[in-house]
Amino acid sequence: SSGINAEWPLRPGWGDTTTLPVINWYYHEVDCARPKLVIGRSKRFVMYSLNINNRDQVFLRKLKSCSLEFQLISIFWFNTNTIAVLDSSEKVHLIDAHTLSRLQTVANVSDIGLCVDTTA
């Protein structure tokens, strides 16, 4: 099973199709057999583990999906346990990757001068 189904974030109709999907992956030397991938769009994201079977075929296994109360514009694996999500009002939300609970929200990072590339 590829784990890719109706929740596949790159599929047309998943989320606001006027926004681009955002993708980020996490790889750690200790967990080298299972890199993680997070794909989000609009107000949702889905986490996958990247797997290779004994025939060297690559496939994705869905781990979790999350609905958000805000519009995401960027997403980043902070570490194996935490995902950082930047919303459209330039707030950064730290989310526990296992429980999907919000750990912390940095009120406003607009003073930092982030540059977000949204070109395709």
Secondary structure by P-SEA (a helix, b strand, c coil): ccccccccccccccccccbbbbbbbbbbcccccbbbbbbbcccbbbbbbbbbccccbbbbbbcbbbbbcccccccccccccbbbbbcccbbbbbbcccccccccccccccccbbbbbccc
